[in-house]
Amino acid sequence: MSIFKNKAKRTPLLLSLFAVLSILFAGNADALFVQDYSKDAIKERIIRQAIKQKLDPALALSVAKQESNFNKNARSPVGAIGLFQLMPATAREIGVNPYYVNDNIVGGITYLKSMKKRFGKVELALAAYNAGPGAVSRYKGIPPYRETRNYVRNILRYYNQYKKNPDPVHIKLLEEMKTKKTKTAKKAALPENTTTEKIADSIKKNEINVEEVEVNVNSNPVHIAFSFIRIIIGFFNIT
């Protein structure tokens, strides 16, 4: 018999769920109802997703800067959408909704990573992101389109700038990962005496291997709440 049809079990179950949610979300209303779309917050999302997908965050930031200058509402005359200027067809192929900020970031980085994997070199991946992989294959290199050549040149300039002078958001995030001393921070391989200056220097020298860093996305209060709900429901199902 379903626990929701059994009055004797339904009341304590609902009370338990209410108690758990109250504890979890007390003081955490922002996590549920408020989204931060400031430039720094967007950069942090991009960096986290790049690390998760094992792509250099500096490259992901460079592409987003060129595509939209971190404007989530950016639209192009040809229909490209959002931070990474995803075309609707590309978004459908990847399986994301480009109008949602997080989906746009996931889709853009996923597509960029696939182009890098396919063509190997960063400049060819960028050309493919702009002109399409077919054009890069056809010309066996960067297509002779003025727009694409300028696009690649601009992003490589941003990329070099981010490597020489890492974005403060990138440095701050790595510092937080170190300070928390979690499993994620340990995978970042940051020494105990690492300072802000040393972190920045490590990014420049590629001593911090972003491909070994992972982000624990399950620390979100929503994920925790649903985990507790599943546990409670399971308990009442067996009692």
Residue pairs with C-beta under 8 A, 6 or more apart in sequence:
3 9
3 10
3 13
3 233
3 236
3 237
4 10
9 236
9 239
12 236
13 232
13 233
13 236
16 232
17 229
17 232
20 225
20 228
20 229
20 232
21 225
24 221
24 224
24 225
24 228
25 31
25 32
25 221
25 225
28 221
31 220
31 221
31 222
32 221
32 222
35 101
37 72
37 101
39 70
40 169
42 64
42 70
42 72
42 83
42 101
43 61
43 64
43 70
43 167
43 169
43 170
44 169
44 173
45 101
45 102
45 105
46 57
46 60
46 61
46 64
46 83
46 105
46 109
47 57
47 60
47 61
47 167
47 169
47 170
47 173
48 173
48 215
49 60
49 105
49 106
49 109
50 56
50 57
50 59
50 60
50 61
50 109
50 210
51 57
51 210
51 213
51 214
51 215
52 214
52 215
52 217
53 109
53 110
53 113
54 113
54 210
54 211
55 109
55 112
55 113
55 116
55 210
56 210
57 170
57 210
58 159
58 162
58 163
58 166
58 167
58 170
58 203
59 112
59 122
59 159
60 108
60 109
60 112
61 158
61 162
61 167
61 170
62 155
62 156
62 158
62 159
62 162
63 84
63 108
63 112
63 126
63 129
63 155
64 70
64 83
64 84
64 105
64 108
65 155
65 158
66 151
66 154
66 155
66 158
67 74
67 80
67 83
67 84
67 85
67 108
68 74
68 82
68 83
68 84
68 85
70 83
71 83
72 82
72 83
72 101
72 104
73 82
74 80
74 81
74 82
74 83
74 85
75 81
76 85
78 87
79 87
79 88
80 86
80 87
81 87
81 88
81 91
81 98
81 99
81 104
82 98
82 99
82 101
82 104
82 108
83 101
83 104
83 105
83 108
84 104
84 105
84 107
84 108
84 109
84 111
84 112
85 108
86 94
86 96
86 98
86 104
86 107
86 108
86 111
88 98
90 107
90 111
91 97
91 98
91 103
91 104
91 107
94 106
94 107
94 110
94 111
96 103
96 104
96 106
96 107
96 110
97 103
98 104
98 107
111 129
112 125
112 129
115 124
115 125
115 126
115 128
115 129
115 133
116 122
116 125
118 125
118 128
118 133
119 125
119 128
119 133
119 136
122 156
122 159
123 142
123 152
123 156
124 136
124 141
124 142
126 151
126 152
126 155
126 156
127 135
127 136
127 141
127 142
127 143
127 148
127 151
127 152
128 135
128 136
130 147
130 148
130 151
130 152
131 143
131 145
131 147
131 148
135 143
135 145
135 148
136 142
136 143
142 148
142 149
142 152
143 149
162 170
163 203
163 204
164 204
165 200
166 199
166 200
166 203
166 204
170 203
171 196
171 199
171 200
171 203
174 188
174 190
174 199
174 203
174 208
175 194
175 196
175 199
177 184
177 185
177 188
177 190
177 213
178 185
178 188
178 190
178 194
178 199
179 185
182 216
183 216
184 213
184 214
184 215
184 216
187 212
187 213
187 214
188 208
188 212
188 213
189 208
189 209
189 212
190 199
190 202
190 208
191 198
194 202
199 208
201 207
202 208
217 223
218 224
